[in-house]
């Protein structure tokens, strides 16, 4: 059976296993700090590349597995993803808080003591919609995201972890 893949438009940033290592500097150490202090680490992500036909769920899971391998298999407690397109009208796509609510229920998470770290306005809106504090990291899309949408702004994931552990202003 032949498979036809659509090529993402130029300038679109979809993560692949070949580009993953570039994005992981300091990530394992930052996540380990949080994990060692008892935080549950749950990934909440929109993956519209699946819905667009740029990659399959199996390919996304391969990137997720490689991420886990590179940072250490025991760090991430769970991953929730939305494969839908922005205009599909689904209830799970960020900025909807539904994936956070599902994770909170599945993993006994106290949202009042939780944080969402992200680099997009939709991440900040999702966190606020779920009633969690938000931290905008200035990596990836965060370099151009309006910081007024966040409760706190951090240089990178390590800076965000330190903000959590030392009390967000």
C-alpha positions in Angstrom: 0.0 0.0 0.0 1.5 3.4 -1.0 1.3 6.4 1.3 1.3 10.0 0.1 2.6 12.6 2.5 1.8 16.2 2.4 4.7 18.6 2.8 4.2 21.3 5.4 4.4 24.9 4.2 7.7 26.7 4.4 8.2 28.3 7.8 5.9 25.8 9.6 7.6 24.2 12.6 6.7 20.6 13.1 9.1 18.6 15.2 10.7 15.5 13.8 13.1 13.0 15.4 15.9 14.5 13.3 15.3 18.0 14.7 14.6 16.9 18.3 18.1 17.0 19.8 18.5 20.7 18.9 15.5 21.5 21.2 16.6 19.5 24.2 19.5 21.5 25.7 18.9 21.7 29.5 15.4 20.1 29.3 16.2 16.9 31.2 17.9 18.8 34.0 15.0 21.2 34.3 12.4 18.5 34.3 14.4 16.4 36.8 14.5 19.3 39.3 10.7 19.5 39.1 10.2 15.7 39.3 12.6 15.5 42.3 10.4 18.0 44.1 7.3 15.9 43.5 5.8 17.5 40.5 3.9 15.4 38.0 5.1 16.2 34.5 2.4 16.0 31.8 2.7 17.1 28.2 -0.4 18.9 26.8 0.1 19.5 23.0 -1.8 20.4 19.8 -0.6 18.2 16.9 -2.6 19.5 13.9 0.1 18.1 11.6 -1.7 14.8 12.1 -5.0 16.3 11.0 -3.3 18.0 8.1 -1.8 14.7 6.9 1.8 15.9 7.4 2.5 12.9 9.7 0.6 10.1 11.2 -0.2 9.4 14.9 2.4 6.6 14.7 5.0 9.1 13.5 4.1 11.5 16.3 4.4 8.7 18.8 7.9 7.9 17.4 8.9 11.5 18.1 7.4 11.3 21.6 9.3 8.1 22.3 12.5 9.6 21.1 12.0 12.7 23.3 11.4 10.3 26.2 14.5 8.3 25.4 16.7 11.4 25.2 15.5 13.0 28.4 15.0 9.8 30.4 12.0 7.5 30.3 10.9 8.2 33.9 10.5 11.9 33.6 7.2 12.4 31.7 4.1 11.0 33.5 1.7 11.3 30.6 1.1 13.0 27.3 -2.2 14.3 26.0 -2.5 15.5 22.4 -5.1 16.9 20.1 -4.7 15.8 16.4 -7.4 18.2 15.1 -7.2 21.2 12.9 -7.8 24.7 14.5 -11.2 25.0 12.7 -12.5 21.5 13.4 -14.5 22.6 16.4 -13.2 19.9 18.7 -13.3 20.3 22.5 -9.7 19.1 23.2 -7.6 21.6 21.2 -5.8 24.3 23.2 -6.8 26.9 24.3 -9.6 24.6 25.5 -8.7 23.3 29.0 -10.2 19.8 28.3 -6.8 18.0 28.0 -5.7 19.6 31.3 -9.0 18.6 33.0 -8.5 15.0 31.7 -4.9 14.9 32.9 -5.9 16.3 36.3 -8.6 13.6 36.7 -6.4 10.7 35.4 -3.4 11.7 37.5 -5.0 13.2 40.6 -3.5 16.7 39.9 -4.4 19.7 42.0 -4.9 22.4 39.4 -4.7 25.2 42.0 -1.1 24.2 42.6 -0.2 23.5 39.0 1.6 25.3 36.2 1.4 25.3 32.4 4.7 26.1 30.7 4.4 27.0 27.0 5.6 29.2 24.2 2.3 30.2 22.6 -0.6 32.4 23.5 -2.9 29.4 23.2 -0.9 27.7 25.9 -1.3 30.7 28.2 -5.1 30.8 27.4 -5.4 27.1 28.0 -3.7 27.4 31.4 -5.9 30.3 32.4 -9.0 28.5 31.2 -8.1 25.5 33.5 -7.3 27.8 36.4 -3.5 27.1 36.5 -0.6 29.5 36.6 1.1 30.0 33.3 4.8 30.5 32.4 5.7 31.7 28.9 9.1 30.5 27.8 11.0 32.7 25.3 12.1 29.8 23.2 10.4 28.6 19.9 7.3 30.6 19.3 7.7 32.3 22.7 10.2 34.7 21.3 7.3 36.5 19.6 4.4 35.8 21.9 2.9 38.7 23.8 4.1 38.3 27.4 1.0 40.0 28.8 -0.8 36.7 28.3 1.3 34.9 30.9 1.5 35.0 34.7 5.3 34.8 34.4 7.9 34.9 31.7 11.0 32.7 31.6 14.1 32.6 29.4 13.8 28.8 28.9 12.6 25.7 30.6 15.4 25.8 33.2 14.4 29.3 34.1 10.7 28.3 34.3 11.6 25.4 36.6 13.6 27.7 38.9 10.6 30.1 39.0 8.3 27.3 40.1 10.7 26.0 42.7 11.6 29.4 44.1 8.1 30.9 44.0 6.7 32.8 41.0 6.5 36.5 41.6 
